[in-house]
Amino acid sequence: MQVHYAGGRGRDAPVTITRWGVIGVLFLLLVAAVAYRPLWTAGFVYEDRRWFQATETRPALTVARPLMRWSWWAQRQYIPSPQAFHAVNLGCHLLVVGLCGLLTYRLGFSRLAAWLAGALWALHPLTTEAYAYLAARPELIAAVGVLS
């Protein structure tokens, strides 16, 4: 399968997705799921509970961090458990990991370097706050916007 993506390897150079690439992505997701296992039972941390309580009513667009508050409010309507909030943050984090690897490849580095950049971003302890701390969702949303 080929995905056309404009970038550093030529304006319309295709990115070929191979069977080994899919297996590698699945392996990286499995490793990340095992590494993030403590989040499966974690509750709210630090001021997450305060942010969670602030989303009891629909937030106005003029409040601080409106996208985060709207996403929390919408999620709270359907699945209000802390684990569900962690799962959404983890999904956003893994999306950033994939975009980081793709950006590395599109900048002209080898596929191995792109995989290593994605794996480093996925598993490095410095990125723990972005997916474990629920109030850090704006940073994940901003990273998706910048890398896409």
Buried (B, 14 or more C-beta within 10 A) or exposed (E): EEEEBEBEBEEEBEBEEEEEBEEBBEEBBEEBEEEBEEBEEBEBBEEBBEBBEBBEEEBEEEEEBEBBBBBBBEBBEEEEEBEEBBBBBBEBBBBBBBBBBBBBBBEEBEBEBBBBBBBBBBBEEEBBEBBBBBBBBBBBBEBBEEBE
